[in-house]
Amino acid sequence: MANVLVDTSVWVDYFRGTPSPAAAKLDGLLEERRVFLCGTVELELLQGAKAGEKDMLEDLLSALPYLDSERVDFQTAGFLLNGLRSKGLMVPASDGLIAALCLRHQCPILTLDKHFDHFHQVKKLKA
C-alpha cells in the first residue's frame, strides 16, 4: 500500500481528540508507518500550535517521511490553480501546492478540506 499525505484538517481533528473516521484512519496510518508530511502542512500545524504543544508536535513531525517541494511543484500548483480560477473557483495556494506534491509523488491525500474535491487528478483516501 502507498503512503498517504495527510492534510492539516485531519491532523487538527486527530490532535483535538475529535472522534471522527478521518482521525481513526490517521491513527491506523501512523501505526502502519504510511504517513507523509510536507512543508505546507508542517507550517500550518506549527502556526496553530499552543505553547505546550510545540515540543510534542515537533517530535512527532520530525519522525515522519518528508516530501520536499521543488520548483516543479510550485509550477504545477500555479497551473492547477489557474485552471480552477478560470472556472470561477478560488482555492488557497497552499492547497494547490499540496495537490501538486500528491501528483508528483503519486500518493493519495487524506483530508477533510472540500477544496481538494476540485483537484480531480488527486486521489483522495476515504476515511
Backbone bond lengths (Angstrom), bond angles and torsions (degrees), N, CA, C in turn:
res aa  C-N    CA-C-N  psi(-1)  N-CA   C-N-CA  omega(-1)  CA-C   N-CA-C  phi
1 M - - - 1.460 - - 1.524 109.92 -
2 A 1.318 114.43 147.62 1.468 120.94 -177.81 1.519 111.36 -79.23
3 N 1.336 114.32 154.74 1.456 119.60 171.69 1.517 108.91 -72.53
4 V 1.324 115.89 161.21 1.459 122.80 -173.38 1.521 109.16 -126.84
5 L 1.325 116.22 134.86 1.466 120.46 171.60 1.524 107.27 -85.84
6 V 1.312 116.62 123.66 1.464 121.79 -177.15 1.518 108.63 -101.22
7 D 1.332 115.19 125.68 1.460 122.13 -178.34 1.534 110.69 -79.22
8 T 1.295 114.19 158.72 1.470 122.34 -179.02 1.526 112.43 -53.66
9 S 1.324 117.22 -39.67 1.467 121.35 -177.02 1.530 111.82 -57.12
10 V 1.315 117.52 -37.65 1.465 121.32 179.62 1.530 110.21 -75.21
11 W 1.331 116.43 -42.24 1.467 119.99 177.65 1.523 110.93 -57.39
12 V 1.321 117.47 -40.41 1.470 120.82 -178.74 1.526 109.92 -61.59
13 D 1.329 117.61 -47.22 1.466 120.20 176.24 1.527 110.96 -58.88
14 Y 1.315 115.90 -43.47 1.464 121.42 -177.97 1.534 110.81 -61.38
15 F 1.324 117.13 -48.68 1.463 120.36 -177.84 1.518 113.07 -70.65
16 R 1.314 117.08 -28.45 1.470 120.56 176.97 1.521 112.00 -76.88
17 G 1.319 116.81 -12.20 1.456 120.74 -177.31 1.512 111.75 75.58
18 T 1.324 116.48 20.02 1.453 121.42 179.35 1.527 108.97 -69.35
19 P 1.332 116.94 119.54 1.468 117.27 178.57 1.532 109.41 -71.05
20 S 1.310 115.62 114.02 1.460 120.53 179.84 1.519 108.45 -150.94
21 P 1.325 117.50 156.49 1.462 119.52 176.66 1.533 111.93 -58.96
22 A 1.329 117.56 -36.59 1.467 120.85 -179.19 1.529 111.12 -66.52
23 A 1.333 117.35 -43.03 1.466 120.55 178.77 1.531 110.56 -65.01
24 A 1.333 116.90 -39.16 1.466 120.53 177.54 1.527 110.45 -65.65
25 K 1.332 116.68 -39.56 1.463 120.70 178.04 1.531 110.32 -63.09
26 L 1.351 116.23 -43.79 1.460 120.36 178.13 1.526 110.72 -60.92
27 D 1.307 117.51 -41.62 1.460 120.88 178.80 1.530 110.37 -58.50
28 G 1.316 116.84 -44.48 1.458 120.74 178.00 1.521 112.64 -64.98
29 L 1.335 116.21 -41.39 1.469 120.40 178.71 1.523 111.39 -64.02
30 L 1.331 116.70 -37.94 1.468 120.19 177.32 1.533 110.47 -64.60
31 E 1.326 116.39 -42.29 1.469 119.69 178.29 1.521 111.31 -61.94
32 E 1.337 116.72 -36.33 1.465 122.29 -179.80 1.534 112.24 -83.79
33 R 1.317 116.50 -3.08 1.474 121.96 -178.26 1.528 111.40 57.52
34 R 1.350 115.13 49.84 1.459 120.89 -177.41 1.528 112.29 -119.71
35 V 1.313 118.00 22.66 1.465 121.81 -176.15 1.520 111.06 -104.27
36 F 1.327 115.70 128.70 1.462 122.72 170.92 1.521 109.33 -98.06
37 L 1.327 115.87 152.00 1.459 123.39 172.79 1.521 107.99 -122.82
38 C 1.323 116.58 147.66 1.462 120.29 173.14 1.533 108.67 -130.12
39 G 1.317 115.27 165.42 1.459 120.99 -175.86 1.504 114.45 -59.20
40 T 1.324 117.12 -39.47 1.464 120.34 -178.37 1.521 111.12 -63.38
41 V 1.328 116.49 -44.89 1.466 120.43 179.65 1.527 109.87 -66.54
42 E 1.327 116.99 -43.39 1.465 120.21 178.16 1.529 110.75 -59.31
43 L 1.308 116.62 -44.26 1.470 121.82 177.91 1.518 111.27 -58.31
44 E 1.340 116.31 -47.91 1.463 119.72 -177.99 1.522 111.54 -65.23
45 L 1.326 117.51 -38.39 1.463 120.26 179.39 1.522 111.81 -68.18
46 L 1.331 116.64 -44.83 1.467 119.51 179.75 1.525 111.68 -67.09
47 Q 1.319 116.24 -34.95 1.467 120.64 177.77 1.528 111.16 -61.22
48 G 1.330 116.81 -37.84 1.463 120.66 -176.50 1.516 114.67 -92.74
49 A 1.325 117.79 -0.82 1.469 120.72 -175.96 1.521 111.67 -71.64
50 K 1.306 114.53 141.66 1.463 120.86 173.58 1.531 108.23 -82.29
51 A 1.317 116.19 161.61 1.468 121.37 -174.80 1.527 112.62 -52.21
52 G 1.314 119.13 -43.77 1.456 122.17 -177.21 1.516 114.32 -76.21
53 E 1.323 117.80 -9.41 1.462 121.30 -176.38 1.527 113.83 -97.37
54 K 1.312 116.97 -14.91 1.463 120.19 -169.97 1.522 113.54 -60.79
55 D 1.334 118.80 -46.32 1.465 120.97 -177.78 1.522 111.42 -63.95
56 M 1.343 116.72 -45.75 1.459 121.03 179.17 1.519 110.15 -61.63
57 L 1.317 116.24 -42.62 1.460 121.47 -178.60 1.525 111.01 -64.87
58 E 1.323 116.73 -44.93 1.464 120.72 179.08 1.528 111.12 -62.78
59 D 1.344 117.64 -39.78 1.464 121.30 178.85 1.527 110.99 -63.02
60 L 1.318 116.09 -46.69 1.462 119.79 -179.39 1.521 110.94 -64.89
61 L 1.320 116.76 -48.30 1.455 120.63 -175.60 1.529 111.83 -65.64
62 S 1.317 117.35 -34.59 1.465 119.63 -179.09 1.527 112.07 -68.96
63 A 1.326 117.70 -17.66 1.462 121.50 -179.70 1.530 112.82 -86.25
64 L 1.334 117.73 -8.40 1.464 120.81 -175.45 1.523 112.03 -92.34
65 P 1.335 117.47 145.38 1.463 120.20 173.38 1.527 109.46 -61.32
66 Y 1.322 115.72 140.57 1.466 121.89 -168.94 1.528 110.87 -116.14
67 L 1.328 116.26 132.32 1.457 122.51 175.05 1.529 108.49 -98.78
68 D 1.326 116.12 109.46 1.465 120.42 178.34 1.521 110.66 -75.47
69 S 1.312 116.24 142.44 1.464 122.03 174.60 1.522 108.88 -84.61
70 E 1.320 115.09 136.77 1.453 121.71 176.69 1.523 108.72 -120.14
71 R 1.306 115.50 169.75 1.458 120.36 -178.80 1.528 111.52 -53.67
72 V 1.319 116.67 -41.45 1.459 120.63 -178.80 1.537 111.52 -60.35
73 D 1.317 117.63 -31.39 1.468 120.84 178.67 1.525 110.94 -67.45
74 F 1.324 116.53 -40.71 1.455 120.20 177.97 1.525 110.46 -66.64
75 Q 1.339 116.11 -37.98 1.460 120.04 178.20 1.528 110.74 -66.56
76 T 1.319 116.14 -45.93 1.463 120.06 178.13 1.515 110.75 -60.67
77 A 1.322 116.85 -44.25 1.463 120.54 178.65 1.529 110.46 -60.21
78 G 1.316 116.78 -42.38 1.466 120.11 178.84 1.514 111.89 -59.82
79 F 1.343 116.86 -43.87 1.463 120.49 179.12 1.530 111.41 -66.89
80 L 1.326 116.34 -42.06 1.462 119.99 178.25 1.533 111.15 -60.59
81 L 1.322 115.41 -48.28 1.462 120.77 -177.67 1.519 111.69 -67.27
82 N 1.345 116.62 -36.62 1.449 120.57 177.44 1.528 110.49 -63.16
83 G 1.333 116.20 -42.13 1.456 120.51 178.01 1.520 112.14 -62.31
84 L 1.321 116.35 -40.53 1.468 119.70 177.91 1.524 110.81 -68.15
85 R 1.329 116.27 -40.78 1.466 119.76 179.99 1.527 111.04 -61.83
86 S 1.344 116.84 -37.58 1.462 120.38 179.40 1.531 111.75 -64.31
87 K 1.344 116.31 -18.56 1.467 121.86 176.29 1.529 111.30 -96.75
88 G 1.340 116.39 5.61 1.457 120.60 -179.85 1.510 114.71 84.76
89 L 1.329 117.65 13.91 1.464 121.81 -178.95 1.517 109.98 -104.45
90 M 1.320 116.19 124.82 1.462 121.39 177.91 1.533 108.42 -105.99
91 V 1.311 114.89 116.78 1.461 122.02 -179.35 1.525 107.34 -122.54
92 P 1.336 117.90 138.57 1.468 119.43 179.45 1.526 112.76 -56.70
93 A 1.313 115.36 142.88 1.470 121.19 178.93 1.522 111.03 -58.30
94 S 1.316 117.42 -35.54 1.467 120.25 179.92 1.527 111.16 -60.75
95 D 1.324 117.59 -38.02 1.459 120.54 178.24 1.527 110.93 -69.78
96 G 1.319 116.76 -35.38 1.456 120.48 175.97 1.520 111.58 -62.84
97 L 1.326 116.71 -40.61 1.460 120.76 178.92 1.530 111.06 -66.47
98 I 1.308 116.95 -41.43 1.469 120.51 177.75 1.526 109.85 -63.04
99 A 1.331 117.00 -42.84 1.471 120.84 178.12 1.524 110.68 -61.40
100 A 1.324 116.74 -41.67 1.470 120.61 179.42 1.526 111.07 -62.56
101 L 1.314 117.67 -39.88 1.467 120.96 177.22 1.530 111.11 -63.39
102 C 1.322 116.52 -41.78 1.463 120.14 178.08 1.528 110.60 -60.97
103 L 1.322 116.16 -41.99 1.458 119.74 -179.98 1.524 111.36 -64.59
104 R 1.329 117.08 -47.98 1.474 119.73 -177.36 1.521 111.71 -64.18
105 H 1.319 116.73 -38.60 1.463 120.55 -177.15 1.529 112.81 -92.30
106 Q 1.321 115.57 -0.35 1.464 121.73 179.43 1.519 112.22 51.04
107 C 1.326 114.30 48.29 1.460 119.01 178.35 1.534 109.06 -122.26
108 P 1.311 116.22 147.11 1.461 119.44 177.00 1.526 110.85 -75.70
109 I 1.323 114.67 166.83 1.462 121.02 176.65 1.516 108.81 -117.84
110 L 1.327 115.33 142.32 1.457 122.36 171.30 1.520 105.68 -107.20
111 T 1.315 116.51 114.87 1.464 120.58 -174.33 1.521 111.12 -149.18
112 L 1.306 115.64 156.22 1.465 122.87 170.29 1.525 110.52 -108.07
113 D 1.314 116.18 -3.08 1.460 123.71 -175.08 1.528 109.98 -79.90
114 K 1.319 116.30 118.85 1.471 122.01 -178.08 1.526 112.57 -66.86
115 H 1.325 118.65 -17.70 1.469 120.16 177.91 1.531 111.13 -57.97
116 F 1.325 116.84 -32.73 1.459 120.09 -177.34 1.526 112.59 -71.23
117 D 1.330 117.30 -13.19 1.461 120.14 174.46 1.525 110.93 -64.25
118 H 1.323 117.54 -23.69 1.465 122.00 -178.27 1.529 112.81 -81.78
119 F 1.319 117.45 -16.57 1.463 120.97 178.31 1.537 107.83 -92.96
120 H 1.313 115.80 82.18 1.462 121.16 -172.96 1.528 113.01 -64.37
121 Q 1.326 117.21 -21.79 1.465 120.79 -179.40 1.526 112.30 -77.14
122 V 1.325 117.02 -18.64 1.471 121.98 -176.74 1.526 109.42 -90.54
123 K 1.332 115.21 126.86 1.454 119.71 178.09 1.537 109.52 -77.70
124 K 1.327 115.54 128.71 1.451 120.54 177.91 1.527 108.76 -102.04
125 L 1.332 115.47 130.99 1.454 121.34 178.60 1.527 108.04 -81.02
126 K 1.294 116.06 132.12 1.465 119.68 178.91 1.520 109.77 -80.54
127 A 1.317 114.31 136.96 1.463 119.93 179.88 1.516 110.43 -83.98
